[in-house]
Amino acid sequence: MDELLADLLRWCDTGAAVGLATVVGTWHSAPYPIGTAMLVAPDGAMTGSVSGGCVEAALYEACQEVLRTGRPSLLRYGVTGDDALEAGLTCGGTIEVFVERVDRAGSPWVAVLAEAVRSAAPVAVLTCVRGTPEQRGRRIVAGPDTHHGTFGDTRLDRAAVDAGRRLLAAGESARVDLSSDGRAEPVSVLVRAYAPSPRLIVFGAVDVAAELARFGSALGYRVTVCDARPVFATARRFPLAQEVVVDWPHRYLAGEARAGRLDARTAVCVLTHDEKFDVPVLRLALEDLDLSFVGALGSRRTHHDRLGRLRAAGVGESALARLASPIGLDVGGRTAAETALSIAAELVAVRHGRSGGRLRDSSGSIHG
């Protein structure tokens, strides 16, 4: 559970109200993605950030105002104007932010969200951010099979829940613009997905794995380190991994697949450098599983030899094309930390569909 969500649930448990500002629209080089939020507590403390400091002062005042009035508002911030005191984004982007008051009495969805989060169940919170005055600020909490709440329109509810479930399955938050169907105002719904953390499974209890566990955890992955050698696979050596497993890599991965604990967001990194471990697990990961990323550590010569062994094991060319090997971006890393950093950078680039080149050599959007 992230810090902002923990603070939101904690304050609501006490019966207090908080001001919540959530990014619901971004254009051009906006600093943070849709779904990013900041919270202002009753004691004035602030959690989170929506712009890295550009407009937080203005939004702090907006949150204080909504705490007083209870009236939600939709605010837009773009490039800073001529007035030096005007809030704006120096990055050249534009963000739209929904500001609202949240409390237990007026927000029954909080209790539903709290129960889902505490039981580690996937759930999406759907907020109507544009619509009629009666609809704005209303919530639906949707799980894979159930939902609670309404926007006051059955067809709108059905369309919003369907969109919410699609995003929840992908672990993504987004703003969805729904057809007005003759309604007086177009309707926009923010879908905030609270899915279990994506998994990063690292095979090979080596020094790079310890550093990769650190980076992976910071990036929001639930990290598992697996190795068949018990003397290496110990919790003491990998304190930042959520799980350390002693098992043969291919056997562990097959068991996790059978148990339904892998999905299309799962990333697998093979760091073992040993064909008796590498070939069986890579064959399984590439041929039989739908994973977001499969990579293997090694030199170009090791990569060439590995491809030959995988072909001999029956792995087809289309499956081999999915293999990220040698793993990592070209940052010239030499130490374990630098190598792990290059792997983590590739994971981020793949997640966002980017090439991983230098920003100074590109002309596209920086943030997505």
C-alpha positions as CSV (number, residue, x, y, z in Angstrom):
1,M,0.0,0.0,0.0
2,D,1.5,3.4,-1.0
3,E,1.9,6.2,1.5
4,L,-0.9,8.4,0.2
5,L,-3.5,5.6,0.2
6,A,-2.4,4.6,3.7
7,D,-2.9,8.2,4.9
8,L,-6.2,8.5,3.1
9,L,-7.6,5.3,4.8
10,R,-6.1,6.2,8.2
11,W,-7.7,9.6,8.3
12,C,-11.0,8.3,7.0
13,D,-11.0,5.6,9.8
14,T,-10.9,8.5,12.3
15,G,-13.9,10.1,10.8
16,A,-11.8,13.1,9.6
17,A,-12.0,14.7,6.1
18,V,-9.1,15.2,3.7
19,G,-8.6,17.2,0.6
20,L,-7.6,15.1,-2.4
21,A,-6.2,16.4,-5.7
22,T,-5.8,13.8,-8.5
23,V,-4.4,14.2,-12.0
24,V,-7.2,13.3,-14.4
25,G,-5.8,14.6,-17.7
26,T,-2.3,15.2,-19.1
27,W,-1.1,16.8,-22.3
28,H,2.4,17.2,-23.8
29,S,5.3,17.0,-21.3
30,A,3.2,16.7,-18.2
31,P,5.5,15.7,-15.3
32,Y,3.4,12.8,-13.8
33,P,0.8,10.4,-15.2
34,I,-3.0,10.3,-14.8
35,G,-3.9,8.9,-11.3
36,T,-1.1,10.7,-9.5
37,A,-2.4,12.4,-6.4
38,M,-1.7,14.6,-3.4
39,L,-3.6,14.7,-0.1
40,V,-4.0,17.5,2.5
41,A,-4.8,16.2,5.9
42,P,-6.9,17.9,8.6
43,D,-3.7,18.9,10.4
44,G,-2.4,20.6,7.3
45,A,0.2,17.9,6.4
46,M,0.6,17.1,2.8
47,T,1.3,13.7,1.2
48,G,2.2,13.1,-2.4
49,S,2.8,15.4,-5.4
50,V,1.2,16.0,-8.8
51,S,3.8,18.1,-10.6
52,G,7.1,17.9,-8.7
53,G,6.6,21.2,-7.1
54,C,5.2,23.5,-9.9
55,V,1.6,23.8,-8.8
56,E,1.5,22.2,-5.4
57,A,1.2,25.5,-3.5
58,A,-1.9,26.4,-5.5
59,L,-3.4,22.9,-5.1
60,Y,-2.7,23.0,-1.4
61,E,-5.0,26.1,-1.2
62,A,-7.6,24.4,-3.4
63,C,-7.6,21.4,-1.1
64,Q,-8.1,23.7,1.9
65,E,-11.0,25.4,0.1
66,V,-12.7,22.1,-0.7
67,L,-12.4,21.0,2.9
68,R,-14.3,24.2,3.9
69,T,-17.0,24.1,1.2
70,G,-17.2,20.4,0.2
71,R,-17.6,21.5,-3.5
72,P,-15.3,19.6,-5.9
73,S,-13.5,21.4,-8.7
74,L,-11.7,20.6,-11.9
75,L,-8.6,22.7,-12.4
76,R,-6.2,23.1,-15.3
77,Y,-2.6,24.2,-15.1
78,G,-0.4,24.8,-18.1
79,V,2.7,26.8,-19.0
80,T,3.4,29.6,-16.5
81,G,2.1,32.9,-17.6
82,D,3.7,36.4,-17.4
83,D,2.8,36.8,-13.7
84,A,5.7,35.3,-11.7
85,L,3.3,34.4,-8.9
86,E,1.0,32.5,-11.2
87,A,0.9,28.7,-10.8
88,G,1.9,26.8,-13.9
89,L,4.1,24.1,-15.3
90,T,7.6,25.1,-16.5
91,C,7.9,21.8,-18.4
92,G,5.6,23.0,-21.1
93,G,2.9,20.4,-20.4
94,T,-0.7,20.8,-19.2
95,I,-2.5,18.9,-16.4
96,E,-6.1,18.7,-15.3
97,V,-6.6,18.1,-11.6
98,F,-9.8,17.0,-9.8
99,V,-10.0,18.4,-6.3
100,E,-12.4,17.0,-3.8
101,R,-13.2,16.4,-0.1
102,V,-13.1,12.8,1.1
103,D,-14.5,11.6,4.4
104,R,-16.1,8.4,5.7
105,A,-19.6,9.8,6.1
106,G,-19.8,11.2,2.6
107,S,-17.6,8.7,0.9
108,P,-18.9,5.1,1.4
109,W,-16.6,3.9,-1.3
110,V,-13.6,4.3,1.0
111,A,-14.7,1.4,3.2
112,V,-15.1,-0.8,0.1
113,L,-11.7,0.2,-1.1
114,A,-10.1,-0.3,2.3
115,E,-11.5,-3.9,2.5
116,A,-10.2,-4.7,-1.0
117,V,-6.7,-3.3,-0.4
118,R,-6.4,-5.0,3.0
119,S,-7.4,-8.4,1.5
120,A,-5.0,-7.8,-1.5
121,A,-7.9,-8.0,-4.0
122,P,-7.6,-6.2,-7.3
123,V,-10.0,-3.2,-7.4
124,A,-10.5,-0.1,-9.5
125,V,-12.0,3.2,-8.2
126,L,-14.0,5.0,-10.9
127,T,-14.6,8.7,-10.3
128,C,-16.8,10.8,-12.4
129,V,-14.7,14.0,-13.0
130,R,-16.8,15.5,-15.8
131,G,-20.6,15.3,-16.1
132,T,-23.7,16.8,-14.5
133,P,-23.3,18.5,-11.1
134,E,-25.0,15.5,-9.6
135,Q,-22.6,13.0,-11.2
136,R,-19.3,14.8,-10.5
137,G,-17.4,13.3,-7.7
138,R,-19.5,10.1,-7.6
139,R,-17.7,6.9,-7.3
140,I,-18.0,3.2,-8.3
141,V,-15.6,0.6,-6.8
142,A,-15.3,-2.3,-9.3
143,G,-13.6,-5.6,-8.8
144,P,-13.3,-8.4,-11.4
145,D,-16.7,-9.7,-10.6
146,T,-18.6,-7.2,-8.5
147,H,-19.0,-3.4,-8.2
148,H,-20.4,-1.0,-5.6
149,G,-21.9,2.5,-6.2
150,T,-23.5,4.3,-9.2
151,F,-23.3,7.4,-11.3
152,G,-27.1,7.5,-11.4
153,D,-27.4,6.1,-14.9
154,T,-27.5,2.3,-15.5
155,R,-26.0,2.5,-19.0
156,L,-23.3,4.8,-17.9
157,D,-22.5,2.6,-14.9
158,R,-22.2,-0.5,-17.2
159,A,-19.9,1.3,-19.7
160,A,-17.7,2.7,-16.9
161,V,-17.4,-0.6,-15.1
162,D,-16.5,-2.4,-18.3
163,A,-13.7,0.1,-19.0
164,G,-12.6,0.0,-15.4
165,R,-12.2,-3.8,-15.5
166,R,-10.2,-3.7,-18.7
167,L,-7.8,-1.2,-17.1
168,L,-7.6,-3.1,-13.9
169,A,-6.6,-6.3,-15.7
170,A,-3.7,-4.3,-17.2
171,G,-2.9,-2.7,-13.9
172,E,-3.3,0.8,-15.5
173,S,-5.0,4.0,-14.4
174,A,-6.5,6.2,-17.1
175,R,-9.2,8.7,-17.9
176,V,-12.0,7.4,-20.0
177,D,-14.3,9.6,-22.0
178,L,-17.7,7.9,-22.4
179,S,-20.3,8.6,-25.1
180,S,-22.8,11.1,-24.0
181,D,-25.7,9.1,-25.4
182,G,-27.9,12.3,-25.5
183,R,-26.9,13.4,-22.0
184,A,-26.6,17.1,-21.4
185,E,-22.9,16.9,-20.8
186,P,-20.1,14.6,-21.9
187,V,-18.9,12.3,-19.2
188,S,-15.3,11.6,-18.2
189,V,-14.4,8.9,-15.6
190,L,-11.0,8.6,-13.9
191,V,-10.2,4.9,-13.4
192,R,-7.6,4.4,-10.6
193,A,-6.5,0.8,-10.6
194,Y,-5.3,-0.8,-7.4
195,A,-4.0,-4.0,-8.7
196,P,-1.5,-6.3,-6.9
197,S,2.1,-5.2,-7.7
198,P,3.5,-6.7,-10.9
199,R,6.0,-9.5,-10.3
200,L,9.7,-9.5,-11.1
201,I,11.2,-13.0,-10.8
202,V,14.9,-13.1,-10.8
203,F,16.6,-16.5,-11.4
204,G,20.1,-16.7,-10.1
205,A,21.2,-15.7,-6.5
206,V,24.1,-13.6,-7.7
207,D,25.4,-10.2,-6.7
208,V,23.5,-8.5,-9.6
209,A,20.3,-10.1,-8.3
210,A,20.6,-8.3,-4.9
211,E,21.0,-4.9,-6.6
212,L,18.1,-5.7,-9.1
213,A,15.9,-6.6,-6.1
214,R,16.6,-3.1,-4.7
215,F,15.7,-1.4,-8.0
216,G,12.8,-3.6,-8.7
217,S,11.2,-2.9,-5.3
218,A,11.6,0.8,-5.8
219,L,9.9,0.5,-9.2
220,G,6.9,-1.1,-7.6
221,Y,7.6,-4.8,-8.4
222,R,7.1,-7.7,-6.0
223,V,10.5,-9.3,-6.3
224,T,11.2,-13.0,-6.1
225,V,14.8,-14.4,-6.2
226,C,15.0,-18.1,-7.0
227,D,18.0,-20.4,-7.2
228,A,18.4,-24.1,-6.8
229,R,21.5,-23.7,-4.6
230,P,20.4,-23.2,-0.9
231,V,23.8,-21.8,0.2
232,F,23.2,-18.8,-2.1
233,A,19.5,-18.3,-2.0
234,T,19.1,-16.9,1.5
235,A,16.9,-14.1,2.8
236,R,20.0,-12.5,4.4
237,R,21.6,-12.0,1.1
238,F,18.5,-10.5,-0.5
239,P,16.8,-8.3,2.2
240,L,14.9,-6.3,-0.4
241,A,13.3,-9.2,-2.2
242,Q,9.8,-10.0,-1.0
243,E,10.5,-13.7,-1.5
244,V,13.6,-15.9,-1.7
245,V,13.0,-19.4,-3.0
246,V,15.2,-22.5,-3.2
247,D,14.1,-24.5,-6.3
248,W,15.0,-25.3,-9.8
249,P,14.1,-22.2,-11.9
250,H,11.9,-24.0,-14.5
251,R,10.1,-26.0,-11.8
252,Y,9.3,-22.9,-9.8
253,L,8.1,-21.0,-12.8
254,A,5.9,-23.8,-13.9
255,G,4.4,-24.1,-10.5
256,E,3.7,-20.4,-10.3
257,A,2.0,-20.6,-13.7
258,R,-0.2,-23.6,-12.7
259,A,-1.2,-21.7,-9.5
260,G,-2.3,-18.6,-11.5
261,R,0.3,-16.4,-9.9
262,L,1.8,-15.1,-13.2
263,D,0.2,-12.6,-15.6
264,A,1.0,-10.4,-18.6
265,R,2.7,-7.9,-16.3
266,T,5.2,-10.4,-14.9
267,A,8.9,-9.9,-15.8
268,V,11.5,-12.6,-15.7
269,C,15.3,-12.0,-15.5
270,V,17.6,-15.0,-15.8
271,L,21.0,-14.2,-14.3
272,T,22.4,-17.8,-13.7
273,H,25.0,-18.2,-16.5
274,D,24.5,-21.9,-16.4
275,E,22.9,-23.8,-19.2
276,K,21.3,-26.5,-17.0
277,F,19.3,-23.7,-15.3
278,D,19.0,-21.2,-18.2
279,V,17.7,-23.4,-21.0
280,P,14.8,-25.1,-19.3
281,V,13.4,-21.9,-17.7
282,L,13.9,-19.8,-20.8
283,R,12.2,-22.4,-23.0
284,L,9.2,-22.4,-20.7
285,A,9.1,-18.6,-20.3
286,L,9.4,-17.9,-24.1
287,E,7.3,-20.8,-25.5
288,D,4.5,-21.3,-23.0
289,L,3.9,-18.2,-21.0
290,D,2.5,-14.7,-21.7
291,L,4.9,-12.4,-19.8
292,S,5.8,-8.8,-20.2
293,F,9.5,-9.3,-20.3
294,V,12.0,-12.2,-20.5
295,G,15.7,-11.3,-20.3
296,A,19.0,-13.1,-19.8
297,L,22.3,-11.9,-18.6
298,G,25.5,-12.6,-20.4
299,S,28.1,-11.4,-23.0
300,R,27.3,-11.4,-26.7
301,R,29.2,-14.7,-27.1
302,T,27.2,-16.2,-24.2
303,H,24.0,-14.9,-25.9
304,H,25.0,-16.6,-29.2
305,D,25.8,-19.9,-27.5
306,R,22.5,-19.7,-25.6
307,L,20.5,-19.2,-28.7
308,G,22.0,-22.3,-30.2
309,R,21.1,-24.3,-27.1
310,L,17.5,-23.0,-27.1
311,R,17.1,-23.8,-30.8
312,A,18.4,-27.3,-30.1
313,A,15.8,-27.5,-27.4
314,G,13.0,-26.8,-29.9
315,V,12.4,-23.1,-29.2
316,G,11.1,-21.4,-32.3
317,E,12.4,-18.1,-33.9
318,S,9.3,-16.1,-33.0
319,A,9.7,-17.1,-29.3
320,L,13.4,-16.3,-29.5
321,A,12.6,-12.8,-30.8
322,R,11.0,-12.1,-27.4
323,L,14.2,-12.7,-25.5
324,A,16.0,-9.6,-24.2
325,S,19.6,-10.7,-24.4
326,P,22.1,-9.4,-23.6
327,I,19.8,-8.0,-20.9
328,G,19.9,-4.3,-20.1
329,L,20.4,-0.9,-21.7
330,D,23.8,0.2,-23.1
331,V,25.0,2.3,-20.2
332,G,28.5,0.8,-19.9
333,G,27.8,-0.8,-16.5
334,R,30.6,-2.7,-14.9
335,T,29.7,-3.1,-11.2
336,A,26.8,-5.2,-9.9
337,A,24.8,-2.0,-9.2
338,E,25.5,-0.5,-12.6
339,T,24.5,-3.7,-14.3
340,A,21.3,-3.9,-12.3
341,L,20.6,-0.3,-13.1
342,S,20.8,-1.0,-16.8
343,I,18.4,-3.9,-16.4
344,A,16.0,-1.9,-14.4
345,A,16.1,0.9,-17.0
346,E,15.2,-1.6,-19.7
347,L,12.3,-2.8,-17.7
348,V,11.0,0.8,-17.4
349,A,11.6,1.4,-21.2
350,V,9.7,-1.8,-22.1
351,R,6.9,-1.0,-19.8
352,H,6.4,2.4,-21.5
353,G,7.2,1.3,-25.0
354,R,10.3,3.3,-25.3
355,S,13.7,2.6,-26.9
356,G,15.8,3.7,-24.0
357,G,18.0,6.2,-26.0
358,R,19.4,9.4,-24.7
359,L,16.7,12.1,-24.2
360,R,19.0,14.8,-25.7
361,D,19.0,12.8,-29.0
362,S,15.3,12.5,-29.2
363,S,12.5,15.0,-30.0
364,G,9.4,13.3,-28.7
365,S,7.6,13.6,-25.4
366,I,9.8,12.9,-22.4
367,H,7.0,11.5,-20.1
368,G,5.2,9.2,-22.5
